[in-house]
Amino acid sequence: MLKTDHLIKLLLLSNGIILLTVYYIEYIMGIYACNLCKFQRIPFFVNIVILTVLTFNKTKFIKLIYVLILSIIVNICISFYHVGIEQSFFTSTKTCKESQTPSNKEDLLKQLKKKGVSDCSKVEFTLFGLSLSTLNFVTNIVFLGICVQILRYEKK
């Protein structure tokens, strides 16, 4: 089995690559993210901070692993909800929709010209036939499993 230090570094590298990839898809490829996609990025930033601290400072290791696990669980919940919206298991919330209906031609034109707005139920990009939300869900389940194994190993 890999050493805990190597697993922490692997998780740190994975989280960084994921964030770089989604920003590449959004800003270089021009495939705009919906609001839930953007919310799913926040736990990755939290994870990177925690994993960086764990890489250089081992004090309060167990507490930080618990915070990391909590962050991953939050991301799993957001991505589960997002996948449910994509698959029509759940209905979209106000977060996922345009906040106001245009009342005249000028407002409609402004909304149509506004870039970066995407509906949460529409899958704009797939990788290996899966939406990024689905991949995020699966990836975070794997991350959770790794963190639980680290926790079990360190508590011995």
N, C-alpha and C positions, 0 to 999 in steps of 0.2 A: 504494500500500500504506500501511496505517496506520503511524504512527511507533511505535517500541518502547514509548515512555512510554504511549501510548494503549492499546496492547495489554495492558500490565501492569495499567493501571487497569481495563480491560474484564474481564480475568481476576479481578482483586480484587472487582469488583462482582458478577460472575457467581458466584463462590464464596460471597460473602455472601448473595446472593439464594437460592442453593440451600440453604444452612443455615437461613435464615429460613423457607423454604418447608417443609422437612422438620419443623422444630419446630412450625410452624403446623399441619401435618397431624397430628402426633402429639398435641400438647397442646390445641389448639383444636378440631380436628375429632374427636379421640378415637380415632384409628386408631393403635394402638400398634405400635412398631417392634420387629422381632426383633433378636437380638444382632448378626447380621451387618450389618443396617442401621445399627446404632449404631457398629459398627467402621468402616463406610464413611464416617462423619462425621469421624473423626480426621484423615485426610489433608486434608480441607477446612480444618480449623483450622490445620494445618501450612502449607498453601498460603496462607492469609490472612496468617499471620505473615511468611512469606517475601516475599509480594507487597507487603506494607506496608513492609517494610525496603527492597525494591527501588524502591518509589515515592519514598522520601525519601533513600536512600543508595545511590549507584551503585558504591561500592567493593566489590570481590569479586563483581561482577555475574555473571560467567560461572560461578563456583562456586555461587552461589545459584540460578542457573537450573538447574544440574545437580541440586541438591538438590530443587528444585521438580519437575523431570522424574521423579526417583526417587519422590517422594511421589505423583505422578500415576500412575506405573506400579504402585505398591502398591495404589492405589485401583482401578485397572483389574483387577488380579488378584483382589482381594476381590469386586468386583462381578461379574466373570466366574464366579467360584466360586458366588456367590449366584444368579446367573441359571441356572447349571447345576443347582443344587438345585431351583430353582423349576420348571425344565423336566424334572426327574427324570433329568438326565444324571449327576449325582453324588448320593451319599447324604448325608443330614444328619449332622453331627457332634454331639458332646455339647454343643457351644456352642449348637446350634439347638434342643435338646430340653430338656424339663423334667428336671432332674438326678436326681430320685428318684421312684419309684413310691409312691403313698400306700399305707400299710399298714392304715389304718383309716378310718372315716367322717370323723373330725375332720380328718385330714390331707388327705383328698380335698376336703372343704369349704373348707379353707384355700387349696388350690391353685385351686379354682374361683373363689374370691372375689378372688384375687390379680390385680390389674390390671397391664397393661403387659407381659404375657407373650404372645409370638406365635411361631408356628412359622415357620421360615425358608422352608419349601416352599410356604406358603400366601401367595398374593398378596392382600393386604388392600385395596390401593388401586392404581388404574391412572390414567394420564394419557395421552391420545391412544392408548388401547388397549395401552399398554406399562406394565410394572411399573416402580416407581421404581428398582429395581436395573438393569433394562435401560436406562432413561434415564441412570442414573449411568454405566454402561459406555460408552454412546455419547458422552455429554458429555465424559467424561475422555479418550476417543480424540481428540475435537476439541481439547481443552485440550492434549493431548500434541503434536498437529500444530502448534498455535500456538506452543508453547514451542520446538519444533524449528526452526520458521521464525525465531523471535527469535534463537535460538542461531546459526543460519546467518548471519543478517543482522549480528549483533554481532561475529562472528569475522572478517568481511571487513575 
